[in-house]
Amino acid sequence: MPHHRHLNIILYKAYADLRAESEKYYISYLWWIIEPILQMCVYYLVFGILFDHGTPDYVPFLLIGLVTWRWGIAIINEGSHGIPRNKHLIRQVYLPKYIFPTVAVFTQSFKFAIVFTLLISYLWIAGHAPHWGYLSLLPVFIAHLSFILGITYVLAALIPYLPDIRLLVDTGLQLLFFVSGVFFAANTIPPQYKTYFYLNPMAHILEAYRDILLHQTTPPHISLLKITLLGSVGIVVGLFALKLNDHHYAKVVN
């Protein structure tokens, strides 16, 4: 099957999955707009009013971390389980297995685009208007997506054989959620621990988003390049493993 047909299949399945998801709710696609707005209101109520964190611009700081974090985790959660979730389709017709985790990239990125647009609108209202530095978001997106895809493809190749990995992945992602700087800034960390903090690629990525969106500064491109290269290695390894075991997955998925 030519590769352009694979892309057509990915796009069609992504559209079908989005449509099927929207049909679960009475308000259909509007829920993708209403849900993030409600979540932003909840976090503003809890952290901006009730807890009164006291840090300048803490609510925008927090929302940038949450929105960008959610994008990556949604892709990893959905994409890494793509093969088992589509086991009935896999047993009926042959499709290259990399299609299933890739579909998650398109569906979750579409929803992320909506939420990110809402975030930018909120930041504008809060006094952080868009500026030319937004052009620096492109290398941040590339680094972030590369890192996400590297993890997703490797896990998608392994989970059909080792389903118990799901539990480790869930625990690992939960740990990363609390240690990646979603709720706190790097300058609040004791100096002796900062080296370990920055070993986490997500710490650099979240900081880069905030540098651009809040502080109107350009993030260090060297760290973004390193993360992109690391993610690219994961992508190559994951795709190779998916291709190597392509015809075996139909026999092992339960």
C-alpha positions as CSV (number, residue, x, y, z in Angstrom):
1,M,0.0,0.0,0.0
2,P,1.6,3.4,-1.0
3,H,2.4,5.8,1.8
4,H,0.0,8.5,0.6
5,R,-2.8,6.0,1.1
6,H,-1.6,5.4,4.6
7,L,-1.8,9.1,5.3
8,N,-5.4,9.1,3.9
9,I,-6.3,6.3,6.2
10,I,-4.7,8.1,9.2
11,L,-6.7,11.3,8.4
12,Y,-9.9,9.4,7.8
13,K,-9.6,7.4,11.1
14,A,-8.7,10.5,13.0
15,Y,-11.8,12.2,11.6
16,A,-13.9,9.2,12.4
17,D,-12.6,9.0,15.9
18,L,-13.3,12.7,16.6
19,R,-16.8,12.4,15.1
20,A,-17.5,9.3,17.2
21,E,-16.3,11.0,20.3
22,S,-18.4,14.1,19.6
23,E,-21.5,12.0,19.1
24,K,-21.3,10.7,22.7
25,Y,-22.5,14.1,23.9
26,Y,-25.6,16.2,23.2
27,I,-23.6,19.4,22.5
28,S,-21.3,17.5,20.2
29,Y,-18.1,19.4,19.1
30,L,-18.9,22.3,21.4
31,W,-17.8,20.2,24.4
32,W,-14.2,20.5,23.2
33,I,-14.5,24.2,23.8
34,I,-16.6,24.2,26.9
35,E,-14.6,21.5,28.7
36,P,-11.2,23.4,28.7
37,I,-13.0,26.6,29.6
38,L,-14.6,24.9,32.6
39,Q,-11.2,23.4,33.6
40,M,-9.5,26.8,33.4
41,C,-12.2,28.2,35.6
42,V,-11.7,25.4,38.2
43,Y,-8.0,25.9,38.3
44,Y,-8.4,29.7,38.6
45,L,-10.9,29.3,41.4
46,V,-8.7,26.8,43.3
47,F,-5.2,28.2,42.7
48,G,-5.9,31.9,41.9
49,I,-8.6,32.6,44.5
50,L,-8.9,30.0,47.2
51,F,-5.2,29.1,47.6
52,D,-4.0,32.7,46.8
53,H,-0.7,31.4,45.7
54,G,0.9,34.8,45.9
55,T,3.1,34.4,42.9
56,P,2.7,37.1,40.2
57,D,0.9,35.8,37.1
58,Y,0.5,32.4,38.8
59,V,-2.8,31.5,37.1
60,P,-1.3,32.1,33.6
61,F,1.8,30.3,34.7
62,L,-0.3,27.3,35.8
63,L,-2.5,27.2,32.8
64,I,0.4,27.2,30.4
65,G,1.8,24.2,32.2
66,L,-1.5,22.4,32.4
67,V,-2.5,22.9,28.8
68,T,0.8,22.0,27.2
69,W,1.3,19.0,29.6
70,R,-2.2,17.7,28.8
71,W,-1.5,17.6,25.0
72,G,1.5,15.4,25.4
73,I,-0.1,13.1,28.0
74,A,-3.2,12.7,25.9
75,I,-1.1,11.5,22.9
76,I,0.9,9.1,25.0
77,N,-2.1,7.6,26.7
78,E,-4.1,7.2,23.6
79,G,-1.3,6.4,21.1
80,S,0.6,3.9,23.2
81,H,-2.6,1.8,23.6
82,G,-3.6,2.2,20.0
83,I,-2.9,-1.3,18.9
84,P,-4.8,-3.1,21.7
85,R,-7.7,-0.7,21.4
86,N,-8.0,-1.5,17.7
87,K,-7.6,-5.2,18.0
88,H,-10.9,-6.1,16.3
89,L,-9.9,-4.0,13.3
90,I,-6.4,-5.5,13.2
91,R,-7.8,-9.0,13.1
92,Q,-10.1,-8.2,10.2
93,V,-7.8,-6.3,7.8
94,Y,-4.1,-5.6,7.5
95,L,-2.9,-2.1,8.3
96,P,0.6,-1.0,9.2
97,K,0.5,-0.8,12.9
98,Y,2.2,2.6,13.1
99,I,-1.1,4.0,11.9
100,F,-2.8,3.5,15.2
101,P,-0.5,5.6,17.5
102,T,-0.2,8.2,14.7
103,V,-4.0,8.7,14.6
104,A,-3.8,9.7,18.3
105,V,-1.3,12.5,17.3
106,F,-3.9,14.0,14.9
107,T,-6.9,13.7,17.1
108,Q,-5.3,15.0,20.2
109,S,-3.4,17.8,18.4
110,F,-6.7,19.0,16.8
111,K,-8.2,19.3,20.3
112,F,-5.0,20.9,21.6
113,A,-5.2,23.5,18.9
114,I,-8.6,24.5,20.2
115,V,-7.5,24.7,23.8
116,F,-4.2,26.4,23.0
117,T,-6.2,29.1,21.1
118,L,-8.3,29.6,24.2
119,L,-5.2,29.9,26.3
120,I,-3.7,32.5,24.0
121,S,-7.0,34.5,24.2
122,Y,-6.9,34.3,28.0
123,L,-3.3,35.4,28.1
124,W,-4.2,38.4,25.9
125,I,-7.0,39.4,28.2
126,A,-4.7,39.0,31.2
127,G,-2.2,41.4,29.6
128,H,0.1,39.1,27.8
129,A,-0.6,40.1,24.2
130,P,0.8,38.1,21.3
131,H,4.2,39.3,20.0
132,W,6.8,38.5,17.4
133,G,8.5,36.1,19.8
134,Y,5.6,33.7,19.2
135,L,7.7,32.6,16.2
136,S,9.9,30.8,18.7
137,L,7.0,28.6,19.5
138,L,7.7,26.5,16.4
139,P,11.0,24.9,17.7
140,V,9.2,24.4,21.0
141,F,6.4,22.6,19.4
142,I,8.8,20.5,17.3
143,A,10.8,19.5,20.4
144,H,7.7,18.7,22.4
145,L,6.1,16.7,19.7
146,S,9.3,14.8,18.9
147,F,9.7,13.8,22.6
148,I,6.1,12.8,22.8
149,L,6.2,10.7,19.6
150,G,9.4,9.0,20.7
151,I,7.8,7.8,23.9
152,T,4.5,6.9,22.2
153,Y,5.9,4.8,19.4
154,V,8.2,2.9,21.7
155,L,5.4,2.2,24.1
156,A,3.0,1.3,21.3
157,A,5.5,-1.3,20.1
158,L,5.9,-2.8,23.6
159,I,2.5,-2.8,25.3
160,P,0.9,-5.5,23.1
161,Y,3.6,-7.9,24.3
162,L,3.9,-6.5,27.8
163,P,0.5,-5.1,28.9
164,D,1.6,-4.7,32.5
165,I,3.7,-1.7,31.3
166,R,0.5,0.3,31.2
167,L,0.5,0.4,35.0
168,L,4.1,1.5,35.1
169,V,3.4,4.1,32.4
170,D,0.5,5.6,34.4
171,T,2.5,5.8,37.5
172,G,5.5,7.3,35.7
173,L,3.4,9.9,34.0
174,Q,1.8,10.9,37.3
175,L,5.2,11.3,38.8
176,L,6.4,13.4,35.9
177,F,3.3,15.6,36.3
178,F,4.4,16.6,39.7
179,V,8.1,17.0,39.1
180,S,8.2,18.7,35.7
181,G,7.3,22.2,37.0
182,V,3.6,22.3,36.1
183,F,2.8,23.8,39.5
184,F,6.1,25.5,40.4
185,A,8.9,27.5,38.8
186,A,12.5,26.3,38.6
187,N,13.7,29.3,40.7
188,T,11.8,27.9,43.7
189,I,13.9,24.7,43.7
190,P,16.9,24.5,46.0
191,P,20.2,24.9,44.0
192,Q,21.4,21.4,44.9
193,Y,18.4,19.8,43.1
194,K,18.2,21.9,40.0
195,T,20.7,19.7,38.1
196,Y,18.4,16.7,38.6
197,F,15.3,18.8,37.8
198,Y,16.7,19.7,34.4
199,L,17.5,16.1,33.5
200,N,13.7,15.9,32.8
201,P,13.1,17.1,29.2
202,M,9.6,18.2,30.1
203,A,11.0,20.7,32.5
204,H,12.8,22.5,29.6
205,I,9.8,22.3,27.4
206,L,7.4,23.8,29.9
207,E,9.9,26.5,30.8
208,A,10.3,27.3,27.1
209,Y,6.5,27.8,26.6
210,R,6.5,30.1,29.6
211,D,9.5,32.1,28.5
212,I,7.7,32.9,25.2
213,L,4.1,33.3,26.4
214,L,4.7,35.1,29.7
215,H,8.2,36.6,29.7
216,Q,8.5,37.5,26.0
217,T,12.0,35.9,25.9
218,T,13.5,33.3,23.6
219,P,14.2,29.9,25.1
220,P,17.6,28.3,24.7
221,H,17.6,26.5,21.4
222,I,20.4,24.2,22.3
223,S,18.3,22.4,24.9
224,L,15.3,22.2,22.5
225,L,17.6,20.7,19.8
226,K,18.9,18.1,22.3
227,I,15.3,17.2,23.2
228,T,14.4,17.0,19.5
229,L,17.3,14.7,18.8
230,L,16.4,12.5,21.8
231,G,12.8,12.3,20.6
232,S,13.9,11.5,17.0
233,V,15.9,8.5,18.3
234,G,12.8,7.3,20.1
235,I,10.7,7.7,17.0
236,V,13.2,5.7,14.8
237,V,13.5,2.9,17.4
238,G,9.7,2.8,18.0
239,L,8.8,2.7,14.3
240,F,11.5,0.1,13.6
241,A,10.0,-2.1,16.4
242,L,6.5,-1.6,15.1
243,K,7.6,-2.6,11.6
244,L,9.6,-5.5,12.8
245,N,6.6,-7.0,14.7
246,D,4.0,-5.7,12.3
247,H,2.5,-9.1,11.4
248,H,2.7,-10.5,14.9
249,Y,0.5,-8.0,16.7
250,A,-2.8,-9.6,15.5
251,K,-1.7,-12.8,17.3
252,V,-0.8,-11.2,20.7
253,V,-3.4,-8.5,21.3
254,N,-6.1,-9.6,23.7
